[in-house]
Amino acid sequence: MRSYLLILGEREAVAWVLRHQRMAFPARRRAEVDQLEAEDELLIYTTRGCWHNPERDRGRVIGRAYATSPVRPLQAPVEIAGRVFESGCELDVRTLTPYLTGVELAPLVERLAAFPAKSSWSIRLRRPLLELPVEDAELLRGCLAGAESPADELVDGYLEAIKPVTGRGAVSG
């Protein structure tokens, strides 16, 4: 079992993932996406810009999920917030933190080996997945432990709070 940050940079993508219990990936091939296997752990990370207010919001780990299938081509591409995704996998989203909360990543970067270049760490978040060393996953899991609840208790709150952005493309699939 590997652990990854599952990086979501758009609130409509968060809603889609939570509603469908699936992750969709863009057509561009990435080694970490190709390596994702059933039972791999995904620490769900939302970027500062995910909620459309980067002055207020911080990049946070908001929950945990597990891949329940390998990544496969989708029968039909999925469009989310104007972007097209052509492959995906099934998920079991197990825990979430309350909406707009979670474990802020920036204060932990100095302790995380996944970010060797500390001054430019955020560049590593411009991908859908970032594999985490075992120690990093343990640290993040420990930080989440006091803030997370079973996902089924919080999903509806996320879905009610996330409104589609007009003029940015449809969410389909």
Secondary structure, 3 states (H helix, E strand, C coil): CCEEEEEECCHHHHHHHHHHCEEEECCCCCHHHHHCCCCCEEEEEECCCCCCCCCCCCCEEEEEEEECCCCEEEEEEEEECCEEEEEEEEEEEEEECCCCCCEECHHHHHHCCCCCCHHHHHHHHCCCEEEECHHHHHHHHHHHCCCCEEHHHHHHHHHHHCCCCCCCCCCCC
